Amino acid sequence: MTIVLKNFINGEWSRSRATEYLNVVNPATAKVLAKVPLSTAEEVDQAAQAAAAAFVNWRRTPAGDRIQYLFKLKTLLEENLEDLAGTITQECGKTLAESRGEMRRAIENVEVACGIPVLMQGYNSEDIARGIDEFMIRQPVGVAAAICPFNFPGMIPFWFMPYAIACGNTYLIKPSEKVPLTMQKIMHLLDQTGLPKGVVNLVNGARETVDAILDHPLIRAISFVGSTPVARYIYSRAATNGKRAQCQGGAKNPVIVLPDADIPMTTRIMADSAFGCAGQRCLAASVAITVGEARKTFTEAIAETAQSRIVGYGLDEQVQMGPVITAESLSRIEGLIQKGAEEGANILVDGRYPHISGYEQGYFIRPTILQNIDPTGEIARTEIFGPVLSLVHLETIDDAIALINRGPYGNMACLFTSSGAAARKFRYEAEAGNLGINIGVAAPMAFFPFSGWKDSFFGDLHAQGQQAVEFFTQTKVVVERWQE
């Protein structure tokens, strides 16, 4: 019997009143894991009302008391990490190692949010004029919501939720309808902490549910991660409705390989960056720009590494890369590879139409490398969001940085070199919010913001760390005088 997922509203699990359901499919086997409801605007309203009612007492709960629930949650997440990792692999397709790493990053955000009693402190100044003092305090925004993507069902909600509730806000999470099982389990763990009813709510759904969140007058802040077109839409609609918003968009992450780079190390790291999580992450390396003599050695090494990568069901500990998320994604990726060939690229390693024994119905594609892509073509501009690495060759680091800076995205850029001067030049000039030097995935730790520039981010305060605290609080300045 197929599991029908429920919503979690005001501390209670309830079956949705939705008339439409989608199948939650294991992308490695194409088997249905559960059915997820496309919840209605009325159910969003119910969750928002519950969160607003809970906010009255939650914001008055001392910060030191609020974080006690997060301490309990951290322990529960640690105890259930293997079960959660297995669930991520089954519904999302990534390997167990990748799923474990994802949950580890989620836990890191809980740990940082436990520092809220210090992180959300204000400041003060005596005698701004004789006998007059002034101080600034931070207060919670109210009800906030997260609209989450499919590629990190366990981690990305934790970029936002722990900070929001630690700061005194109440919360509503809408997981991706493609991967809702992980958050179902996490909500059960959150419920075990004894968190007051209505502080965190979960509503499943798709487009209609999202629009209801964006339009609801009680929801004051929106967090989103996804593609650039959707991020722009959500940011615009949220702003039109007077909400603050932080919307992480797409990327086309370039990596420069200089002639003095350690090629074996660079190749190993680049393969993990480009093909890890089947390329379905916003910090996946998408374009490798070889400079000068790096062209021959790196091209040969990365092609060999791509061909040898073990692809299969992520629950097998030997597997290095799993499937992409849906049949539609697979078809789109295959079409973009063909488009690259039509634009003149050489398909150096073609991963299309593989045979994965025992998983013939899964949505698999092997690592693919496109050589000599047209820097002005569609492939150079399009976020493929699959295990496809494009190669471009230029003669100088200045040309490479110029190519990076002409691109519409600014999520991540990396450099491989043994030159400190080249590294400083790159760090100073490259127009991206997350930079890596001899690092393939410049994923910031939880106490740093997940930065993003240009079309990769809409807003001014990013996820994680101190910027998350600033996003989930509003400042109040008080000027006071007392007669003696």
C-alpha beads as a LAMMPS data file, in Angstrom:
LAMMPS data file: protein, C-alpha beads

484 atoms
483 bonds

1 atom types
1 bond types

-500.0 500.0 xlo xhi
-500.0 500.0 ylo yhi
-500.0 500.0 zlo zhi

Masses

1 110.0

Atoms # bond

1 1 1 0.000 0.000 0.000
2 1 1 1.386 3.393 -1.036
3 1 1 2.121 5.846 1.786
4 1 1 0.130 9.082 1.588
5 1 1 2.101 11.934 3.147
6 1 1 0.559 14.334 5.636
7 1 1 0.991 17.958 6.620
8 1 1 2.176 19.015 10.071
9 1 1 0.184 22.000 11.315
10 1 1 -0.075 23.336 14.866
11 1 1 1.679 20.307 16.314
12 1 1 -0.618 17.775 14.623
13 1 1 -0.241 15.495 11.619
14 1 1 -3.224 15.893 9.314
15 1 1 -4.241 14.441 5.987
16 1 1 -4.434 17.104 3.318
17 1 1 -7.743 18.140 1.766
18 1 1 -5.988 18.261 -1.608
19 1 1 -7.703 16.741 -4.622
20 1 1 -4.406 16.226 -6.478
21 1 1 -1.429 14.062 -5.499
22 1 1 1.946 13.421 -7.096
23 1 1 4.032 10.271 -6.935
24 1 1 7.315 10.447 -5.029
25 1 1 9.628 8.303 -7.134
26 1 1 12.967 6.652 -6.364
27 1 1 15.068 7.929 -9.309
28 1 1 17.327 4.862 -9.288
29 1 1 14.518 2.330 -9.561
30 1 1 11.591 4.423 -10.871
31 1 1 9.453 2.844 -8.135
32 1 1 6.854 4.905 -6.280
33 1 1 7.808 5.569 -2.654
34 1 1 4.783 7.621 -1.584
35 1 1 2.130 10.071 -2.711
36 1 1 2.446 13.758 -1.809
37 1 1 -0.554 16.105 -1.660
38 1 1 -0.694 19.401 -3.542
39 1 1 -2.079 21.306 -0.579
40 1 1 -4.539 24.135 -1.029
41 1 1 -4.350 27.807 -0.125
42 1 1 -6.717 27.088 2.765
43 1 1 -4.179 24.715 4.285
44 1 1 -1.426 27.321 3.923
45 1 1 -3.725 29.733 5.715
46 1 1 -4.287 27.207 8.494
47 1 1 -0.533 26.814 8.971
48 1 1 0.089 30.558 8.842
49 1 1 -2.652 31.203 11.391
50 1 1 -1.187 28.549 13.695
51 1 1 2.281 30.050 13.347
52 1 1 0.980 33.565 14.025
53 1 1 -0.820 32.396 17.154
54 1 1 2.284 30.568 18.389
55 1 1 4.446 33.635 17.732
56 1 1 2.791 35.579 20.552
57 1 1 4.351 33.396 23.262
58 1 1 7.370 32.138 21.331
59 1 1 8.874 35.594 20.845
60 1 1 8.546 36.156 24.607
61 1 1 10.435 32.948 25.348
62 1 1 14.024 33.875 26.306
63 1 1 16.608 33.086 23.628
64 1 1 18.446 30.837 26.062
65 1 1 15.289 28.763 26.463
66 1 1 14.493 28.689 22.745
67 1 1 17.813 27.109 21.854
68 1 1 17.276 24.236 24.293
69 1 1 14.959 22.709 21.693
70 1 1 17.760 22.993 19.123
71 1 1 20.182 21.199 21.433
72 1 1 17.657 18.351 21.653
73 1 1 17.161 18.413 17.885
74 1 1 20.910 18.166 17.268
75 1 1 21.061 15.028 19.413
76 1 1 18.120 13.479 17.583
77 1 1 19.614 14.297 14.188
78 1 1 22.901 12.697 15.218
79 1 1 21.124 9.572 16.454
80 1 1 19.065 9.266 13.265
81 1 1 21.682 10.384 10.752
82 1 1 21.986 7.021 9.001
83 1 1 18.228 6.643 8.615
84 1 1 17.907 10.181 7.251
85 1 1 20.828 9.654 4.870
86 1 1 19.205 6.495 3.545
87 1 1 15.949 8.340 2.959
88 1 1 17.742 11.123 1.065
89 1 1 19.441 8.562 -1.158
90 1 1 16.173 6.769 -1.903
91 1 1 14.172 9.858 -2.848
92 1 1 16.916 12.110 -4.220
93 1 1 19.320 9.625 -5.797
94 1 1 22.656 10.771 -4.374
95 1 1 25.137 8.386 -2.813
96 1 1 25.051 7.483 0.872
97 1 1 28.320 9.345 1.433
98 1 1 26.815 12.461 -0.134
99 1 1 23.627 12.087 1.923
100 1 1 25.615 11.716 5.135
101 1 1 27.595 14.820 4.255
102 1 1 24.379 16.715 3.584
103 1 1 22.977 15.895 7.001
104 1 1 26.280 16.791 8.637
105 1 1 25.994 20.287 7.126
106 1 1 22.409 20.505 8.370
107 1 1 23.564 19.711 11.895
108 1 1 26.283 22.357 11.655
109 1 1 23.604 24.986 11.097
110 1 1 21.738 23.822 14.198
111 1 1 24.978 24.161 16.155
112 1 1 25.589 27.722 14.927
113 1 1 21.985 28.749 15.618
114 1 1 22.473 27.639 19.221
115 1 1 24.677 30.733 19.573
116 1 1 21.690 33.058 19.081
117 1 1 21.866 34.529 22.635
118 1 1 25.118 36.157 21.485
119 1 1 24.487 36.448 17.732
120 1 1 21.299 38.499 18.029
121 1 1 22.574 40.949 20.615
122 1 1 22.225 44.659 19.879
123 1 1 24.420 47.539 21.008
124 1 1 24.124 50.766 22.953
125 1 1 25.755 54.116 23.551
126 1 1 25.393 56.336 26.613
127 1 1 25.128 60.104 26.465
128 1 1 24.572 60.648 22.769
129 1 1 23.531 63.997 24.173
130 1 1 23.690 65.008 27.828
131 1 1 21.492 62.604 29.810
132 1 1 20.224 60.836 26.667
133 1 1 21.070 57.214 25.821
134 1 1 20.518 55.276 22.607
135 1 1 20.457 51.563 21.939
136 1 1 19.570 49.086 19.214
137 1 1 17.800 45.778 19.833
138 1 1 16.882 42.927 17.496
139 1 1 13.360 41.555 17.488
140 1 1 11.899 38.675 15.455
141 1 1 10.123 39.393 12.183
142 1 1 7.097 37.150 12.819
143 1 1 6.025 34.232 10.649
144 1 1 8.615 33.136 8.067
145 1 1 8.575 30.442 5.387
146 1 1 10.998 28.366 3.321
147 1 1 10.328 27.055 -0.180
148 1 1 12.870 24.276 -0.642
149 1 1 14.431 22.543 -3.687
150 1 1 14.828 18.853 -4.489
151 1 1 18.610 18.574 -4.516
152 1 1 19.298 18.894 -0.769
153 1 1 16.102 17.842 1.027
154 1 1 17.826 17.540 4.395
155 1 1 20.309 20.413 4.384
156 1 1 18.694 23.427 2.775
157 1 1 15.755 23.767 5.212
158 1 1 18.429 24.051 7.901
159 1 1 20.030 27.042 6.197
160 1 1 16.999 28.921 7.497
161 1 1 14.764 27.217 10.047
162 1 1 17.133 26.927 13.071
163 1 1 18.069 30.618 12.859
164 1 1 14.477 31.705 12.379
165 1 1 13.079 29.935 15.421
166 1 1 16.110 30.669 17.593
167 1 1 15.541 34.371 16.853
168 1 1 11.930 34.050 18.045
169 1 1 10.101 33.647 14.747
170 1 1 7.654 30.885 13.893
171 1 1 8.014 28.917 10.711
172 1 1 6.405 27.183 7.734
173 1 1 8.342 24.771 5.501
174 1 1 7.269 23.667 2.034
175 1 1 9.585 20.861 0.908
176 1 1 10.009 20.039 -2.741
177 1 1 7.171 17.846 -3.949
178 1 1 9.834 15.631 -5.575
179 1 1 11.569 14.797 -2.257
180 1 1 9.195 15.325 0.690
181 1 1 10.055 12.192 2.702
182 1 1 13.175 13.516 4.425
183 1 1 11.379 16.488 5.960
184 1 1 8.541 14.218 7.086
185 1 1 11.071 12.322 9.193
186 1 1 12.777 15.473 10.422
187 1 1 9.453 16.937 11.519
188 1 1 8.807 13.806 13.570
189 1 1 12.157 14.380 15.281
190 1 1 11.380 18.062 15.813
191 1 1 8.087 17.080 17.415
192 1 1 10.003 14.853 19.854
193 1 1 11.890 17.887 21.192
194 1 1 8.696 19.233 22.786
195 1 1 8.760 22.380 20.660
196 1 1 5.519 24.309 21.293
197 1 1 2.672 23.743 18.848
198 1 1 2.657 25.990 15.812
199 1 1 6.291 27.106 16.054
200 1 1 7.273 24.983 13.030
201 1 1 4.734 23.770 10.466
202 1 1 5.041 21.742 7.255
203 1 1 2.760 22.033 4.240
204 1 1 3.325 19.894 1.154
205 1 1 2.487 21.148 -2.298
206 1 1 3.603 22.690 -5.569
207 1 1 2.908 25.940 -7.488
208 1 1 -0.470 26.757 -5.927
209 1 1 0.912 26.174 -2.453
210 1 1 3.906 28.417 -3.169
211 1 1 1.714 31.237 -4.453
212 1 1 -0.461 30.980 -1.347
213 1 1 2.653 31.353 0.812
214 1 1 3.853 34.348 -1.203
215 1 1 0.477 36.066 -0.963
216 1 1 -0.410 35.314 2.655
217 1 1 -0.490 38.538 4.727
218 1 1 0.710 36.864 7.941
219 1 1 3.914 35.501 6.387
220 1 1 6.562 38.202 6.637
221 1 1 9.744 36.608 5.265
222 1 1 10.486 34.135 2.451
223 1 1 13.569 31.970 1.868
224 1 1 14.008 30.121 -1.429
225 1 1 16.598 28.040 -3.277
226 1 1 16.102 26.948 -6.882
227 1 1 16.538 28.026 -10.493
228 1 1 17.087 31.660 -11.445
229 1 1 13.739 32.141 -13.265
230 1 1 11.811 30.831 -10.263
231 1 1 14.003 32.773 -7.800
232 1 1 13.279 35.979 -9.725
233 1 1 9.556 35.208 -9.718
234 1 1 9.442 34.462 -5.994
235 1 1 11.531 37.494 -5.084
236 1 1 9.331 39.763 -7.203
237 1 1 6.025 38.437 -5.891
238 1 1 7.231 38.424 -2.286
239 1 1 8.465 42.008 -2.586
240 1 1 5.216 43.098 -4.214
241 1 1 3.432 41.735 -1.148
242 1 1 5.722 43.647 1.218
243 1 1 7.766 40.667 2.398
244 1 1 11.501 40.448 2.868
245 1 1 13.017 37.705 0.708
246 1 1 16.276 35.866 0.123
247 1 1 16.205 33.861 -3.101
248 1 1 19.113 31.719 -4.229
249 1 1 19.097 31.158 -7.983
250 1 1 21.008 29.126 -10.534
251 1 1 24.657 29.034 -11.499
252 1 1 27.201 28.213 -14.172
253 1 1 30.229 27.695 -11.982
254 1 1 33.555 28.172 -13.815
255 1 1 36.894 26.761 -12.685
256 1 1 40.254 28.015 -13.941
257 1 1 43.125 25.515 -14.193
258 1 1 46.536 27.165 -14.522
259 1 1 49.661 25.412 -15.893
260 1 1 51.256 25.326 -12.434
261 1 1 48.303 23.499 -10.845
262 1 1 48.832 20.076 -9.272
263 1 1 47.048 18.154 -12.042
264 1 1 46.391 14.866 -10.173
265 1 1 44.902 16.752 -7.213
266 1 1 43.008 19.138 -9.482
267 1 1 41.538 16.271 -11.501
268 1 1 40.374 14.368 -8.436
269 1 1 38.760 17.431 -6.884
270 1 1 37.244 18.615 -10.168
271 1 1 35.641 15.233 -10.828
272 1 1 34.012 15.306 -7.393
273 1 1 32.852 18.878 -8.017
274 1 1 31.424 18.349 -11.502
275 1 1 29.965 14.871 -11.031
276 1 1 29.170 14.744 -7.313
277 1 1 25.421 14.578 -6.618
278 1 1 25.122 13.899 -10.374
279 1 1 25.914 17.566 -10.955
280 1 1 22.639 18.576 -9.294
281 1 1 23.902 21.220 -6.900
282 1 1 24.202 24.961 -7.210
283 1 1 27.950 24.781 -6.500
284 1 1 28.787 22.056 -9.023
285 1 1 31.667 22.916 -11.353
286 1 1 30.194 23.420 -14.819
287 1 1 32.985 24.886 -16.951
288 1 1 36.707 24.153 -16.718
289 1 1 38.841 26.890 -18.268
290 1 1 42.330 25.577 -18.991
291 1 1 45.069 28.163 -19.417
292 1 1 48.189 27.624 -21.483
293 1 1 49.901 24.277 -21.069
294 1 1 47.245 22.968 -18.645
295 1 1 45.053 22.124 -21.616
296 1 1 46.594 18.793 -22.628
297 1 1 47.398 17.327 -19.227
298 1 1 44.122 18.288 -17.542
299 1 1 41.950 17.269 -20.493
300 1 1 43.466 13.805 -20.648
301 1 1 43.277 13.315 -16.874
302 1 1 39.670 14.493 -16.414
303 1 1 38.474 12.400 -19.376
304 1 1 40.009 9.256 -17.891
305 1 1 38.556 10.014 -14.463
306 1 1 35.075 10.678 -15.881
307 1 1 35.067 7.373 -17.766
308 1 1 36.061 5.390 -14.684
309 1 1 33.487 6.825 -12.278
310 1 1 31.187 4.141 -10.831
311 1 1 27.521 4.954 -11.487
312 1 1 24.613 3.135 -9.868
313 1 1 22.186 3.009 -6.949
314 1 1 23.482 5.224 -4.162
315 1 1 22.683 2.708 -1.415
316 1 1 25.620 0.650 -2.730
317 1 1 28.667 1.955 -0.834
318 1 1 30.877 1.360 -3.910
319 1 1 28.857 3.712 -6.115
320 1 1 30.353 7.162 -6.767
321 1 1 27.428 8.784 -8.598
322 1 1 23.694 8.154 -8.649
323 1 1 20.887 9.084 -11.060
324 1 1 19.381 12.467 -11.823
325 1 1 16.079 13.306 -10.189
326 1 1 13.434 12.631 -12.881
327 1 1 12.940 11.267 -16.377
328 1 1 12.240 14.841 -17.498
329 1 1 15.579 16.025 -16.088
330 1 1 17.363 13.179 -17.836
331 1 1 15.768 14.040 -21.159
332 1 1 16.611 17.734 -20.754
333 1 1 20.270 16.976 -19.957
334 1 1 20.593 14.632 -22.920
335 1 1 19.082 17.306 -25.148
336 1 1 21.535 19.934 -23.924
337 1 1 24.467 17.626 -24.629
338 1 1 23.196 17.260 -28.194
339 1 1 22.751 21.030 -28.404
340 1 1 26.391 21.468 -27.421
341 1 1 27.430 19.146 -30.242
342 1 1 25.290 21.118 -32.682
343 1 1 27.051 24.293 -31.557
344 1 1 30.388 22.745 -32.462
345 1 1 31.538 21.119 -29.236
346 1 1 33.282 17.758 -29.274
347 1 1 31.658 15.174 -26.997
348 1 1 34.912 13.969 -25.451
349 1 1 33.162 11.646 -22.994
350 1 1 29.555 10.729 -23.780
351 1 1 27.599 9.474 -20.778
352 1 1 24.203 9.216 -22.444
353 1 1 22.119 6.050 -22.515
354 1 1 24.154 3.909 -20.109
355 1 1 23.224 0.400 -19.066
356 1 1 23.094 0.122 -15.269
357 1 1 22.586 -3.554 -14.513
358 1 1 19.563 -4.134 -12.297
359 1 1 18.396 -0.525 -12.587
360 1 1 17.446 -0.262 -16.236
361 1 1 14.401 1.898 -15.423
362 1 1 16.394 4.457 -13.418
363 1 1 17.203 7.977 -14.584
364 1 1 20.910 7.433 -15.166
365 1 1 23.482 9.289 -17.182
366 1 1 27.220 8.837 -16.821
367 1 1 29.715 11.727 -16.491
368 1 1 29.947 13.649 -19.740
369 1 1 32.590 16.083 -21.011
370 1 1 32.056 18.599 -23.797
371 1 1 35.303 19.907 -25.296
372 1 1 35.801 23.250 -27.041
373 1 1 32.326 24.631 -26.388
374 1 1 31.343 27.919 -27.962
375 1 1 31.829 30.543 -25.194
376 1 1 28.980 32.573 -26.715
377 1 1 26.619 29.641 -27.302
378 1 1 23.596 28.379 -25.410
379 1 1 25.529 25.669 -23.567
380 1 1 27.944 28.248 -22.162
381 1 1 24.981 30.209 -20.737
382 1 1 22.654 27.406 -19.637
383 1 1 22.684 25.744 -16.241
384 1 1 22.628 22.077 -17.248
385 1 1 22.197 20.803 -13.668
386 1 1 23.581 17.408 -14.513
387 1 1 26.951 15.594 -14.608
388 1 1 28.240 17.512 -17.624
389 1 1 31.549 19.384 -17.600
390 1 1 32.340 21.807 -20.423
391 1 1 35.943 22.601 -21.393
392 1 1 37.180 25.959 -22.675
393 1 1 40.789 26.872 -23.433
394 1 1 42.251 30.371 -23.105
395 1 1 45.795 31.692 -23.126
396 1 1 45.940 33.880 -19.988
397 1 1 44.414 34.159 -16.545
398 1 1 43.199 37.644 -17.512
399 1 1 41.194 36.140 -20.381
400 1 1 39.786 33.504 -18.035
401 1 1 38.705 36.011 -15.393
402 1 1 37.161 38.208 -18.104
403 1 1 35.138 35.220 -19.350
404 1 1 33.913 34.536 -15.809
405 1 1 32.902 38.141 -15.268
406 1 1 30.935 38.323 -18.522
407 1 1 28.638 35.541 -17.369
408 1 1 25.180 36.291 -15.945
409 1 1 25.698 34.155 -12.821
410 1 1 27.891 34.768 -9.803
411 1 1 27.414 31.866 -7.435
412 1 1 30.871 30.249 -7.429
413 1 1 34.197 30.371 -9.226
414 1 1 37.365 28.399 -8.465
415 1 1 41.045 28.517 -9.323
416 1 1 43.683 25.770 -9.249
417 1 1 47.249 27.038 -9.023
418 1 1 50.439 27.000 -6.962
419 1 1 50.946 30.748 -7.415
420 1 1 50.019 33.060 -4.563
421 1 1 50.058 36.046 -6.909
422 1 1 47.611 34.379 -9.291
423 1 1 45.386 33.395 -6.362
424 1 1 45.293 36.967 -5.058
425 1 1 44.488 38.355 -8.509
426 1 1 41.651 35.874 -8.885
427 1 1 40.321 36.565 -5.387
428 1 1 40.378 40.300 -6.043
429 1 1 38.899 40.350 -9.540
430 1 1 36.542 37.380 -9.964
431 1 1 32.871 38.408 -9.767
432 1 1 31.286 35.619 -7.757
433 1 1 30.052 35.385 -4.193
434 1 1 31.750 32.081 -3.292
435 1 1 35.356 31.579 -4.388
436 1 1 37.515 28.470 -4.101
437 1 1 41.288 28.330 -4.445
438 1 1 42.478 24.747 -4.904
439 1 1 38.959 23.838 -3.742
440 1 1 36.344 22.368 -6.080
441 1 1 33.204 23.256 -4.145
442 1 1 33.446 26.525 -2.237
443 1 1 30.647 25.634 0.175
444 1 1 30.845 27.970 3.180
445 1 1 30.705 26.642 6.701
446 1 1 27.507 27.340 8.611
447 1 1 29.038 30.343 10.379
448 1 1 29.684 32.071 7.027
449 1 1 26.974 33.331 4.644
450 1 1 26.153 31.310 1.536
451 1 1 27.017 34.168 -0.744
452 1 1 25.858 34.652 -4.312
453 1 1 26.054 37.494 -6.826
454 1 1 24.296 38.673 -9.974
455 1 1 21.597 36.315 -11.291
456 1 1 22.515 33.698 -8.700
457 1 1 20.907 35.617 -5.838
458 1 1 18.033 38.028 -5.273
459 1 1 18.078 39.888 -1.971
460 1 1 20.740 41.387 0.235
461 1 1 21.006 39.026 3.216
462 1 1 22.099 35.459 2.527
463 1 1 21.499 32.150 4.267
464 1 1 23.517 30.930 7.256
465 1 1 25.526 32.602 9.992
466 1 1 25.240 36.228 11.007
467 1 1 23.377 37.207 7.837
468 1 1 20.658 34.678 8.683
469 1 1 20.298 36.330 12.077
470 1 1 19.976 39.726 10.414
471 1 1 17.411 38.389 7.939
472 1 1 15.219 36.877 10.643
473 1 1 15.300 39.916 12.916
474 1 1 14.336 43.546 12.561
475 1 1 16.209 46.277 14.346
476 1 1 14.608 48.678 16.755
477 1 1 16.451 51.814 17.866
478 1 1 15.453 53.381 21.176
479 1 1 16.466 56.899 22.271
480 1 1 15.565 57.654 25.884
481 1 1 15.952 60.280 28.576
482 1 1 14.981 60.065 32.244
483 1 1 14.581 63.064 34.494
484 1 1 16.552 62.870 37.713

Bonds

1 1 1 2
2 1 2 3
3 1 3 4
4 1 4 5
5 1 5 6
6 1 6 7
7 1 7 8
8 1 8 9
9 1 9 10
10 1 10 11
11 1 11 12
12 1 12 13
13 1 13 14
14 1 14 15
15 1 15 16
16 1 16 17
17 1 17 18
18 1 18 19
19 1 19 20
20 1 20 21
21 1 21 22
22 1 22 23
23 1 23 24
24 1 24 25
25 1 25 26
26 1 26 27
27 1 27 28
28 1 28 29
29 1 29 30
30 1 30 31
31 1 31 32
32 1 32 33
33 1 33 34
34 1 34 35
35 1 35 36
36 1 36 37
37 1 37 38
38 1 38 39
39 1 39 40
40 1 40 41
41 1 41 42
42 1 42 43
43 1 43 44
44 1 44 45
45 1 45 46
46 1 46 47
47 1 47 48
48 1 48 49
49 1 49 50
50 1 50 51
51 1 51 52
52 1 52 53
53 1 53 54
54 1 54 55
55 1 55 56
56 1 56 57
57 1 57 58
58 1 58 59
59 1 59 60
60 1 60 61
61 1 61 62
62 1 62 63
63 1 63 64
64 1 64 65
65 1 65 66
66 1 66 67
67 1 67 68
68 1 68 69
69 1 69 70
70 1 70 71
71 1 71 72
72 1 72 73
73 1 73 74
74 1 74 75
75 1 75 76
76 1 76 77
77 1 77 78
78 1 78 79
79 1 79 80
80 1 80 81
81 1 81 82
82 1 82 83
83 1 83 84
84 1 84 85
85 1 85 86
86 1 86 87
87 1 87 88
88 1 88 89
89 1 89 90
90 1 90 91
91 1 91 92
92 1 92 93
93 1 93 94
94 1 94 95
95 1 95 96
96 1 96 97
97 1 97 98
98 1 98 99
99 1 99 100
100 1 100 101
101 1 101 102
102 1 102 103
103 1 103 104
104 1 104 105
105 1 105 106
106 1 106 107
107 1 107 108
108 1 108 109
109 1 109 110
110 1 110 111
111 1 111 112
112 1 112 113
113 1 113 114
114 1 114 115
115 1 115 116
116 1 116 117
117 1 117 118
118 1 118 119
119 1 119 120
120 1 120 121
121 1 121 122
122 1 122 123
123 1 123 124
124 1 124 125
125 1 125 126
126 1 126 127
127 1 127 128
128 1 128 129
129 1 129 130
130 1 130 131
131 1 131 132
132 1 132 133
133 1 133 134
134 1 134 135
135 1 135 136
136 1 136 137
137 1 137 138
138 1 138 139
139 1 139 140
140 1 140 141
141 1 141 142
142 1 142 143
143 1 143 144
144 1 144 145
145 1 145 146
146 1 146 147
147 1 147 148
148 1 148 149
149 1 149 150
150 1 150 151
151 1 151 152
152 1 152 153
153 1 153 154
154 1 154 155
155 1 155 156
156 1 156 157
157 1 157 158
158 1 158 159
159 1 159 160
160 1 160 161
161 1 161 162
162 1 162 163
163 1 163 164
164 1 164 165
165 1 165 166
166 1 166 167
167 1 167 168
168 1 168 169
169 1 169 170
170 1 170 171
171 1 171 172
172 1 172 173
173 1 173 174
174 1 174 175
175 1 175 176
176 1 176 177
177 1 177 178
178 1 178 179
179 1 179 180
180 1 180 181
181 1 181 182
182 1 182 183
183 1 183 184
184 1 184 185
185 1 185 186
186 1 186 187
187 1 187 188
188 1 188 189
189 1 189 190
190 1 190 191
191 1 191 192
192 1 192 193
193 1 193 194
194 1 194 195
195 1 195 196
196 1 196 197
197 1 197 198
198 1 198 199
199 1 199 200
200 1 200 201
201 1 201 202
202 1 202 203
203 1 203 204
204 1 204 205
205 1 205 206
206 1 206 207
207 1 207 208
208 1 208 209
209 1 209 210
210 1 210 211
211 1 211 212
212 1 212 213
213 1 213 214
214 1 214 215
215 1 215 216
216 1 216 217
217 1 217 218
218 1 218 219
219 1 219 220
220 1 220 221
221 1 221 222
222 1 222 223
223 1 223 224
224 1 224 225
225 1 225 226
226 1 226 227
227 1 227 228
228 1 228 229
229 1 229 230
230 1 230 231
231 1 231 232
232 1 232 233
233 1 233 234
234 1 234 235
235 1 235 236
236 1 236 237
237 1 237 238
238 1 238 239
239 1 239 240
240 1 240 241
241 1 241 242
242 1 242 243
243 1 243 244
244 1 244 245
245 1 245 246
246 1 246 247
247 1 247 248
248 1 248 249
249 1 249 250
250 1 250 251
251 1 251 252
252 1 252 253
253 1 253 254
254 1 254 255
255 1 255 256
256 1 256 257
257 1 257 258
258 1 258 259
259 1 259 260
260 1 260 261
261 1 261 262
262 1 262 263
263 1 263 264
264 1 264 265
265 1 265 266
266 1 266 267
267 1 267 268
268 1 268 269
269 1 269 270
270 1 270 271
271 1 271 272
272 1 272 273
273 1 273 274
274 1 274 275
275 1 275 276
276 1 276 277
277 1 277 278
278 1 278 279
279 1 279 280
280 1 280 281
281 1 281 282
282 1 282 283
283 1 283 284
284 1 284 285
285 1 285 286
286 1 286 287
287 1 287 288
288 1 288 289
289 1 289 290
290 1 290 291
291 1 291 292
292 1 292 293
293 1 293 294
294 1 294 295
295 1 295 296
296 1 296 297
297 1 297 298
298 1 298 299
299 1 299 300
300 1 300 301
301 1 301 302
302 1 302 303
303 1 303 304
304 1 304 305
305 1 305 306
306 1 306 307
307 1 307 308
308 1 308 309
309 1 309 310
310 1 310 311
311 1 311 312
312 1 312 313
313 1 313 314
314 1 314 315
315 1 315 316
316 1 316 317
317 1 317 318
318 1 318 319
319 1 319 320
320 1 320 321
321 1 321 322
322 1 322 323
323 1 323 324
324 1 324 325
325 1 325 326
326 1 326 327
327 1 327 328
328 1 328 329
329 1 329 330
330 1 330 331
331 1 331 332
332 1 332 333
333 1 333 334
334 1 334 335
335 1 335 336
336 1 336 337
337 1 337 338
338 1 338 339
339 1 339 340
340 1 340 341
341 1 341 342
342 1 342 343
343 1 343 344
344 1 344 345
345 1 345 346
346 1 346 347
347 1 347 348
348 1 348 349
349 1 349 350
350 1 350 351
351 1 351 352
352 1 352 353
353 1 353 354
354 1 354 355
355 1 355 356
356 1 356 357
357 1 357 358
358 1 358 359
359 1 359 360
360 1 360 361
361 1 361 362
362 1 362 363
363 1 363 364
364 1 364 365
365 1 365 366
366 1 366 367
367 1 367 368
368 1 368 369
369 1 369 370
370 1 370 371
371 1 371 372
372 1 372 373
373 1 373 374
374 1 374 375
375 1 375 376
376 1 376 377
377 1 377 378
378 1 378 379
379 1 379 380
380 1 380 381
381 1 381 382
382 1 382 383
383 1 383 384
384 1 384 385
385 1 385 386
386 1 386 387
387 1 387 388
388 1 388 389
389 1 389 390
390 1 390 391
391 1 391 392
392 1 392 393
393 1 393 394
394 1 394 395
395 1 395 396
396 1 396 397
397 1 397 398
398 1 398 399
399 1 399 400
400 1 400 401
401 1 401 402
402 1 402 403
403 1 403 404
404 1 404 405
405 1 405 406
406 1 406 407
407 1 407 408
408 1 408 409
409 1 409 410
410 1 410 411
411 1 411 412
412 1 412 413
413 1 413 414
414 1 414 415
415 1 415 416
416 1 416 417
417 1 417 418
418 1 418 419
419 1 419 420
420 1 420 421
421 1 421 422
422 1 422 423
423 1 423 424
424 1 424 425
425 1 425 426
426 1 426 427
427 1 427 428
428 1 428 429
429 1 429 430
430 1 430 431
431 1 431 432
432 1 432 433
433 1 433 434
434 1 434 435
435 1 435 436
436 1 436 437
437 1 437 438
438 1 438 439
439 1 439 440
440 1 440 441
441 1 441 442
442 1 442 443
443 1 443 444
444 1 444 445
445 1 445 446
446 1 446 447
447 1 447 448
448 1 448 449
449 1 449 450
450 1 450 451
451 1 451 452
452 1 452 453
453 1 453 454
454 1 454 455
455 1 455 456
456 1 456 457
457 1 457 458
458 1 458 459
459 1 459 460
460 1 460 461
461 1 461 462
462 1 462 463
463 1 463 464
464 1 464 465
465 1 465 466
466 1 466 467
467 1 467 468
468 1 468 469
469 1 469 470
470 1 470 471
471 1 471 472
472 1 472 473
473 1 473 474
474 1 474 475
475 1 475 476
476 1 476 477
477 1 477 478
478 1 478 479
479 1 479 480
480 1 480 481
481 1 481 482
482 1 482 483
483 1 483 484
